Amino acid sequence: MHAITYSKLGPARDVLQLQELDNPAPQAGEVRVALSYSGVNPSDTKSRAGRPGVARPAFDLIVPHSDGAGVIDAVGEGVDKARIGERVWVWNAQWQRPFGTAASHVTLPSDMAVRLPDTVSLETGAILGIPGLTAAQAVFGGGDIAGQSILIQGGAGTVGILAVQLAKWGGAHVIATCGPKDMDRVRAAGADAVLDYSAPDLAAQILAANGDAPLPRIIEVEFGLNVGVDAQVIAPNGQLAVYGSAKDMTPTLPFLPLLFKAVTIDIILIYLLPKPQRDALIDRLHRALEAGALNCTVAQIFPLAQAAAAHEAVEAGKRAGAILLDCTTGAAT
């Protein structure tokens, strides 16, 4: 099979290479997926570059990426042969495993290949793992949101724009922050109010957009930078759903404001979701997609051989949508 691999950490162009590897037969309980697309996420690029304070996995050779979509072409013992030919999307493909989705094929446990609804494209399927499940957990992880107001900090990012759409579909009043150039796109995704996250009076603007009332749930992409504002605008007994803090990984908390509002800080790591929660979120995502309420925008699709360029595009940020690899293009271009 064609695969992008690395055996040491470093810049994408220095360590990523296209290789031919054996295409393993699925073992008992496993399926093999002929991949059409692989999703490239910030977590993939950080793992490849080396996360500070996080030990490198003890694998001699790594095929990166957790997300992807394709068609099952073989099944192992104990798996219904009727699954062969089924369109699927996969999650956690390279979580604590050496071989992920940056390849023409991936073999993994059967339940990690989820049947893709007939109306949903394979490109969208490759976005549902990390971005889709993170957005769904951030929006619905605290319970029913119908009739509530939700603040989504960073509403233009891949997770943020999905969270805006899911929150609106779930019946919430949605306030989102983003940069000035992205405001129209976030508004088109369904946000009721869109604010410039760099505004010096952002907290006052957020409260004004909610009728001067605090918000019961905040979804946060930059916890370290924004927790001060969040503490000002969150309601008593509110929930702060955090899925990122890249610009400040050692945040200082305004403890007294958070304490006297009895705020719950819910730190989300989608890799560790228990099966009942994951299954419920998968069902939510599928229902939103089938209702036409969720649009997973693709910014750019790179050939498999150009994985380094795809990683660089993710690292550069400022992209209006997801970055994918076309796994059917194995030859160098």
C-alpha positions as CSV (number, residue, x, y, z in Angstrom):
1,M,0.0,0.0,0.0
2,H,1.0,3.6,-0.5
3,A,1.7,5.4,2.9
4,I,3.2,8.5,4.3
5,T,5.6,7.7,7.1
6,Y,8.1,9.1,9.5
7,S,10.5,7.5,11.9
8,K,11.9,10.6,13.6
9,L,10.4,13.9,14.8
10,G,10.9,17.2,12.9
11,P,9.7,19.5,10.2
12,A,7.3,18.0,7.7
13,R,9.6,18.3,4.7
14,D,12.5,16.7,6.6
15,V,10.7,13.6,8.0
16,L,7.6,12.7,6.0
17,Q,8.2,10.4,3.1
18,L,6.1,8.3,0.7
19,Q,6.7,4.6,1.0
20,E,5.3,1.3,-0.2
21,L,4.3,-0.9,2.8
22,D,2.7,-4.3,3.1
23,N,-1.1,-4.1,3.2
24,P,-2.0,-6.3,6.2
25,A,-5.0,-8.6,6.2
26,P,-7.4,-7.7,9.0
27,Q,-7.3,-9.8,12.1
28,A,-10.2,-11.1,14.1
29,G,-12.6,-8.2,14.9
30,E,-10.9,-5.9,12.4
31,V,-11.8,-4.3,9.0
32,R,-9.5,-2.9,6.3
33,V,-10.5,0.3,4.7
34,A,-9.4,1.4,1.3
35,L,-9.1,5.1,2.1
36,S,-10.3,7.9,-0.2
37,Y,-9.4,10.8,2.0
38,S,-7.3,11.5,5.2
39,G,-8.0,14.4,7.4
40,V,-5.0,16.5,8.5
41,N,-5.5,18.0,12.0
42,P,-3.3,20.3,14.2
43,S,-2.8,17.3,16.5
44,D,-1.2,15.3,13.7
45,T,1.3,18.1,12.9
46,K,2.1,18.6,16.6
47,S,2.7,14.8,17.1
48,R,5.0,14.8,14.1
49,A,6.9,17.8,15.2
50,G,7.1,16.6,18.8
51,R,4.9,18.0,21.6
52,P,6.8,19.6,24.5
53,G,6.6,17.4,27.6
54,V,5.0,14.5,25.8
55,A,7.0,11.4,25.1
56,R,7.3,10.1,21.6
57,P,5.3,6.9,21.0
58,A,7.6,3.8,21.0
59,F,7.0,2.9,17.3
60,D,9.8,2.5,14.8
61,L,7.7,3.7,11.9
62,I,4.5,5.9,12.0
63,V,1.8,6.5,9.5
64,P,0.2,9.7,10.8
65,H,-3.4,11.0,11.0
66,S,-6.4,9.9,13.0
67,D,-9.2,10.8,10.6
68,G,-10.2,9.4,7.2
69,A,-13.0,8.0,5.0
70,G,-13.2,5.3,2.4
71,V,-14.7,1.8,1.7
72,I,-14.2,-1.4,3.6
73,D,-12.4,-3.9,1.3
74,A,-11.7,-6.8,3.7
75,V,-12.9,-8.0,7.1
76,G,-11.4,-10.3,9.7
77,E,-12.9,-13.2,11.6
78,G,-16.0,-12.3,13.5
79,V,-17.0,-9.3,11.3
80,D,-20.0,-9.6,9.1
81,K,-18.8,-10.0,5.5
82,A,-21.7,-7.8,4.5
83,R,-19.6,-4.9,5.6
84,I,-17.3,-5.3,2.6
85,G,-18.1,-2.4,0.2
86,E,-19.5,-0.3,3.0
87,R,-18.7,3.5,3.0
88,V,-17.2,4.4,6.3
89,W,-15.4,7.1,8.3
90,V,-12.8,6.3,10.9
91,W,-11.8,7.8,14.3
92,N,-8.6,7.5,16.4
93,A,-6.8,5.6,13.7
94,Q,-3.4,6.6,14.9
95,W,-4.2,7.1,18.6
96,Q,-1.7,4.9,20.5
97,R,-1.2,2.9,17.3
98,P,1.6,3.2,14.7
99,F,-0.5,3.2,11.5
100,G,-3.1,5.9,10.8
101,T,-4.9,7.2,7.7
102,A,-2.2,8.9,5.6
103,A,-2.2,5.9,3.4
104,S,-4.1,4.1,0.7
105,H,-5.4,1.6,3.4
106,V,-5.8,1.3,7.1
107,T,-6.7,-1.7,9.2
108,L,-8.4,-1.2,12.6
109,P,-11.0,-2.6,14.9
110,S,-14.4,-2.8,13.3
111,D,-16.2,-0.3,15.6
112,M,-13.7,2.4,14.6
113,A,-15.0,2.3,11.1
114,V,-18.5,4.0,11.2
115,R,-21.0,3.5,8.4
116,L,-21.3,6.8,6.5
117,P,-24.8,7.9,5.7
118,D,-25.6,7.6,2.0
119,T,-26.2,11.3,1.6
120,V,-22.8,12.3,3.1
121,S,-19.7,12.6,1.0
122,L,-16.4,10.9,1.7
123,E,-14.7,14.3,2.0
124,T,-17.1,15.2,4.8
125,G,-16.5,11.8,6.4
126,A,-12.8,12.6,6.7
127,I,-13.6,15.6,8.9
128,L,-16.0,13.9,11.4
129,G,-13.3,12.3,13.6
130,I,-11.5,15.0,15.5
131,P,-13.2,18.2,14.4
132,G,-16.7,16.8,14.2
133,L,-16.7,14.8,17.5
134,T,-14.9,17.6,19.3
135,A,-17.5,20.2,18.2
136,A,-20.3,17.8,19.1
137,Q,-18.9,17.1,22.6
138,A,-18.2,20.8,23.2
139,V,-21.8,21.8,22.2
140,F,-23.8,18.9,23.7
141,G,-21.5,17.5,26.4
142,G,-23.3,19.5,29.1
143,G,-26.8,18.4,28.1
144,D,-29.7,19.9,26.2
145,I,-29.0,23.4,24.8
146,A,-32.4,24.3,23.3
147,G,-33.3,27.8,24.3
148,Q,-29.9,28.5,25.9
149,S,-27.3,31.0,24.9
150,I,-23.8,29.7,23.9
151,L,-20.6,31.6,23.4
152,I,-18.2,30.0,20.9
153,Q,-14.7,31.6,21.1
154,G,-12.9,31.1,17.8
155,G,-16.0,30.4,15.7
156,A,-14.1,30.5,12.4
157,G,-11.8,27.5,13.0
158,T,-12.6,24.0,11.8
159,V,-14.0,22.9,15.1
160,G,-15.5,26.4,15.8
161,I,-17.5,26.6,12.6
162,L,-18.9,23.1,13.1
163,A,-19.8,24.1,16.7
164,V,-21.7,27.1,15.5
165,Q,-23.8,25.0,13.1
166,L,-24.4,22.3,15.7
167,A,-25.4,24.7,18.4
168,K,-27.8,26.5,16.0
169,W,-29.3,23.1,15.0
170,G,-29.6,22.2,18.7
171,G,-31.8,25.3,19.3
172,A,-29.3,27.6,21.0
173,H,-28.8,31.4,20.6
174,V,-25.3,31.5,19.3
175,I,-22.7,34.3,19.9
176,A,-19.3,33.7,18.3
177,T,-16.0,35.5,18.2
178,C,-13.5,35.5,15.3
179,G,-11.3,37.8,13.3
180,P,-12.8,40.6,11.1
181,K,-12.2,38.8,7.8
182,D,-14.1,35.7,8.9
183,M,-17.2,37.4,10.3
184,D,-19.4,37.0,7.2
185,R,-18.6,33.3,7.1
186,V,-19.4,32.7,10.7
187,R,-22.6,34.6,10.4
188,A,-23.5,32.5,7.4
189,A,-22.9,29.4,9.5
190,G,-25.8,30.5,11.7
191,A,-24.3,32.6,14.5
192,D,-26.8,35.2,15.8
193,A,-24.1,37.6,16.8
194,V,-20.4,37.7,15.6
195,L,-17.9,39.7,17.5
196,D,-14.2,40.6,16.9
197,Y,-12.2,38.6,19.4
198,S,-9.6,41.4,19.6
199,A,-12.0,44.1,20.7
200,P,-10.8,45.7,24.0
201,D,-14.3,45.7,25.4
202,L,-15.1,42.1,24.2
203,A,-16.7,41.1,27.5
204,A,-19.1,44.0,27.4
205,Q,-20.0,43.3,23.8
206,I,-20.7,39.6,24.6
207,L,-23.0,40.5,27.4
208,A,-24.8,43.1,25.3
209,A,-25.3,40.5,22.5
210,N,-27.1,38.4,25.1
211,G,-29.4,41.1,26.5
212,D,-26.9,41.9,29.3
213,A,-27.3,38.4,30.7
214,P,-24.3,36.0,31.4
215,L,-24.0,32.8,29.4
216,P,-24.5,29.3,30.8
217,R,-22.1,27.6,28.4
218,I,-18.9,28.8,26.7
219,I,-16.9,26.8,24.1
220,E,-13.2,27.8,24.2
221,V,-10.4,27.2,21.7
222,E,-7.8,29.4,23.5
223,F,-8.3,28.9,27.2
224,G,-5.1,30.6,28.4
225,L,-5.8,33.8,26.4
226,N,-9.5,34.0,27.0
227,V,-10.3,32.7,30.4
228,G,-10.3,36.2,31.9
229,V,-13.1,37.3,29.5
230,D,-14.9,33.9,29.9
231,A,-14.9,34.4,33.7
232,Q,-16.6,37.8,33.3
233,V,-19.4,36.6,31.0
234,I,-20.2,33.1,32.2
235,A,-23.3,32.6,34.3
236,P,-23.3,31.1,37.8
237,N,-23.0,27.3,37.6
238,G,-21.9,27.8,34.0
239,Q,-19.9,25.3,32.0
240,L,-16.7,26.2,30.2
241,A,-16.0,23.5,27.5
242,V,-12.3,23.8,26.6
243,Y,-10.7,22.0,23.7
244,G,-7.5,24.1,23.2
245,S,-5.0,26.5,24.6
246,A,-2.2,26.5,22.0
247,K,-1.1,30.0,22.6
248,D,-0.8,29.6,26.4
249,M,-0.3,26.1,27.6
250,T,0.3,27.1,31.3
251,P,-2.7,29.4,31.9
252,T,-3.2,31.5,35.0
253,L,-6.8,31.3,36.2
254,P,-8.8,34.1,37.7
255,F,-9.8,31.7,40.5
256,L,-12.1,33.9,42.6
257,P,-14.5,34.9,39.8
258,L,-14.6,31.2,38.7
259,L,-15.1,30.1,42.3
260,F,-17.9,32.4,43.1
261,K,-19.8,31.4,40.0
262,A,-19.1,27.7,40.7
263,V,-17.9,27.3,37.1
264,T,-17.3,23.8,35.8
265,I,-14.3,23.6,33.5
266,D,-14.8,20.7,31.1
267,I,-11.5,19.9,29.3
268,I,-12.2,17.9,26.1
269,L,-9.9,15.3,24.7
270,I,-12.0,13.4,22.1
271,Y,-9.6,10.4,21.9
272,L,-10.7,9.3,25.4
273,L,-14.5,9.4,25.0
274,P,-16.2,6.4,26.5
275,K,-18.1,4.3,24.0
276,P,-21.6,5.4,25.1
277,Q,-20.8,9.1,24.8
278,R,-19.0,8.6,21.5
279,D,-21.9,6.6,20.0
280,A,-24.4,9.3,21.1
281,L,-22.2,12.0,19.5
282,I,-21.9,10.0,16.3
283,D,-25.7,9.8,16.2
284,R,-25.9,13.5,16.7
285,L,-23.5,14.2,13.9
286,H,-25.3,11.9,11.5
287,R,-28.7,13.4,12.3
288,A,-27.3,16.9,11.8
289,L,-25.8,15.9,8.4
290,E,-28.9,14.2,7.2
291,A,-31.0,17.2,8.2
292,G,-28.7,19.4,6.1
293,A,-27.7,21.4,9.2
294,L,-24.0,20.7,9.0
295,N,-21.6,21.8,6.3
296,C,-18.0,20.5,6.7
297,T,-16.1,22.9,4.5
298,V,-12.9,21.7,2.8
299,A,-10.2,24.3,2.2
300,Q,-7.8,22.2,0.1
301,I,-7.2,18.6,-0.9
302,F,-3.5,17.6,-1.5
303,P,-2.3,14.5,-3.2
304,L,-1.0,11.9,-0.8
305,A,2.6,12.5,-2.0
306,Q,2.2,16.2,-0.9
307,A,1.6,15.4,2.7
308,A,4.4,17.8,3.8
309,A,2.7,20.7,2.1
310,A,-0.6,19.7,3.7
311,H,1.0,19.7,7.1
312,E,2.5,23.1,6.4
313,A,-0.9,24.4,5.4
314,V,-2.3,23.3,8.7
315,E,0.6,24.8,10.7
316,A,0.2,28.1,8.9
317,G,-3.4,28.3,10.0
318,K,-5.7,31.0,8.5
319,R,-7.5,28.4,6.4
320,A,-11.3,28.5,5.7
321,G,-11.9,24.8,6.2
322,A,-10.3,21.4,6.6
323,I,-7.2,20.1,4.9
324,L,-7.4,16.7,3.4
325,L,-5.1,14.2,1.6
326,D,-6.4,12.3,-1.5
327,C,-5.3,8.8,-0.5
328,T,-6.0,7.4,-4.0
329,T,-3.1,9.3,-5.5
330,G,0.0,7.4,-4.5
331,A,2.5,8.4,-7.2
332,A,4.8,11.4,-6.6
333,T,3.6,14.5,-8.3
